[in-house]
């Protein structure tokens, strides 16, 4: 999540504090997400998308660009 959230936040010019306020989350939780100390629930992803003024599907799409799905499998998935 951190590889996605921080660049999106910085691109908007928002501080962690502002994103937290707009997302109705705690600033320290935003920091934990940006440093990958915590993983968001789907409800949190919706709240973050609202805070970033994005559609949830746009944020999920951006997140998908940085996830290494191979790490979820013992072997690479068939193509």
KADA-V275945 format. One record per backbone hydrogen bond with DSSP energy under -1.0 kcal/mol. CO is the residue of the C=O (numbers start at 1). NH is the residue of the N-H. Records with the same first field share a line. If there is no record, write none. Layout:
CO = NH / NH
//
This chain:
1 = 4 / 5
2 = 6
4 = 8
5 = 9
6 = 10
7 = 11
8 = 12
9 = 14
15 = 19
16 = 20
17 = 21
18 = 22
19 = 23
20 = 25
26 = 30
27 = 31
28 = 32
29 = 33
30 = 34
31 = 35
32 = 37 / 38
33 = 36
41 = 45
42 = 46
43 = 47
44 = 48
45 = 49
46 = 50
47 = 51
48 = 52
49 = 54
50 = 53
55 = 59
56 = 60
57 = 61
58 = 62
59 = 63
60 = 64
63 = 66
67 = 69
68 = 71
69 = 72
70 = 73
//
